[in-house]
Amino acid sequence: MFESHFQSFDDPADKSLGLARLAQLRLEIARRGFDGFLVPRTDEHQNEYVPPSGERLAWLTGFTGSAGMAIVLETEAAIFVDGRYTLQIRDQVDLQAFAPFNSGETSPDQWLKTHSTKGIRIAYDPWLHTPGQLARFEKALSAVGAVLVAAEPNPIDVIWLDQPEPPQGLVQIHPEKLAGESAAAKIAHVQEAMGEASALVMSDPHAIAWTLNIRGHDVAHTPIALCFAIVPRSGKPTLFIDPRKVDAATKDQLAALTDFAGPAQLVPQLRELAATGALVRFDSGTVPARLVQSVEAAGGKTELSVDPTALLKARKNKAELRGMRAAHLRDGLAVARFLAWFSQEASKGKLTEISATQALESFRRATKKLKDISFPTISGMGPNGAIVHYRVTQKTDRKLTRGLFLIDSGAQYEDGTTDITRTIAIGKPTAQMRDHYTRVLKGHIAIATSVFPQGVSGAQLDSFARRALWDVGLDFDHGTGHGVGSYLSVHEGPQRISKLGHVTLEPGMILSNEPGYYKTGHYGIRLENLVVVEPRKIEGAERKMLGFETLTLAPFDAALIEPKLLSAQELQWLNAYHARLRKELLPKLDAATRKWLTSATKAIKRS
């Protein structure tokens, strides 16, 4: 009945190839005089999603998660992942070939230090590591008299005989009516924010997409073109991009804004800049070490800091906010239709995690506006829902039965990006389920209703979402919220609500509000809406105050709410939110969905 156009449920991992490929890599690095090699899961831009040609860690080890690293030595090899993937690596990786480690407990640099001896040479691809990442390895190796050595070309690229070609997705112009500002004006903003630098090297494709008002098709789920740019203090930037990605019409539109050059011209142009004595600024979080090394080797001066574009694009303008609201209304209608359908189908015992995922995507595709999903849908029944970053495959697909079903999904529309999580009861929930759900809901409401002075960061708000869980000795191990882009990355910085979120929250910033609770082996609960920071007027206030407007439009499951645990103020917010859904969604829905939504959003009272 339904199908997915944007998500695969195949598991490409093949642990049976691990030993053979590891042996090939060892032969190649030994041939080149190295004693080891670092294999990160990243591309030249430190992207969350990388093209198939950049999936070197997956090719070598079988691990398909979004973050990780392998270290290969002459007689030992290890793979490091964070806490999200400690179970996944045991399923996907041949543990006879690679010893698994939780990077939060054993860091790759410290492991390498304890497994290295004086004089050995550890190779790395300078395009795949930032200077900051390399500094940690250099420090660890120098302590034992070992050295880090750049290796070009990448040894894996030499032995990966059927490696896919780099992507060549066509660049498109993002309309100014949606961007809210011309590319010329954005370039001027960036140049004003460059400080003392003579030139800024943009290594983050998201920053380039925002600045030039372009979008691309090079990676899954995020509309970016893989490219670099150099922005001078004055005058036109230069865009370094594969010419096959820019057709004649698009190039004509961009010609007044930027010069074009091929990727191979980037390093030579940086060397020319260095020769003039220019101070070149780089984004410390995404720049390949190769570029910084090139400038320094040519006698130039370098500055590693944050790309000024990060804050500029985080503060959404009126047009972007207008687009996000339109996207969330459209998405809310699609989600309502899905939830109404789900309420009828789930109890029949025929749905699975995959079929539910396919159905939700189909309801979004029916809007005729869907460009992509914003990330692979997390669709977890029962114990799978307790795996925070679970990805359903044909192998792990569970039938939906009595219990809790968690579905975390999002959409990419040309006018905005969405991200929503709902947890739904199938059958009658237990008292414990209701208690846990309501405590998560209390945390969600605490963030949604928070009012705070200008200058507050997400770290200062994070505990608001945890209080009700802490009261009974519970917690969750992820941040409460991440930043979100405008038809860009669903995970956008620098703002976030977490213990590490120290960037000041400013009007126009969009974040997720997603507390959760995960009972390992039983169920997971997460409740996520997107919110935007907005000014708040408070009578008698002595400081400028801020709060959140909720963008997401979808009901919470009343069957899982224990009203006695909610305060009068919390119930007031919840009932007002559900009343807003009726006002905004009902006029645009079919009769059957209107009937379901009216029932699902009935006012809840404390008995």
Secondary structure, 3 states (H helix, E strand, C coil): CCCCCCCCCCCCCCHHHHHHHHHHHHHHHHHCCCCEEEEECCCCCCCCCCCHHHCHHHHHHCCCCCCCEEEEECCCEEEEECHHHHHHHHHHCCCCCCEEEECCCCCHHHHHHHCCCCCCEEEECCCCCCHHHHHHHHHHHHCCCCEEEECCCCHHHHHCCCCCCCCCCCCEECCHHHHCCCHHHHHHHHHHCCCCCCEEEECCHHHHHHHHCEECCCCCCCCCCCCEEEEECCCCCEEECCHHHCCHHHHHHHCCCCEEECHHHHHHHHHHHHHCCCEEEEECCCCCHHHHHHHHHCCCEEEEECCCHHHHHHCCCHHHHHHHHHHHHHHHHHHHHHHHHHHHHHHHCCCEHHHHHHHHHHHHHCCCCEEEECCCCEEEEHHHHHCCCCCCCCCCCCECCCEEEEEEECEEECCEECCEEEEEEECCCCHHHHHHHHHHHHHHHHHHCCCEECCCEHHHHHHHHCHHHHCCCCCCCCCCEEECCCCCCCCEEEEEECCCCCCECCCCCEEEECCEEEECCCEEEECEEEEEEEEECCCCCCCCEEEEEECCCCCCCHHHCCHHHCCHHHHHHHHHHHHHHHHHHHHHCCHHHHHHHHHHCCCCCCC
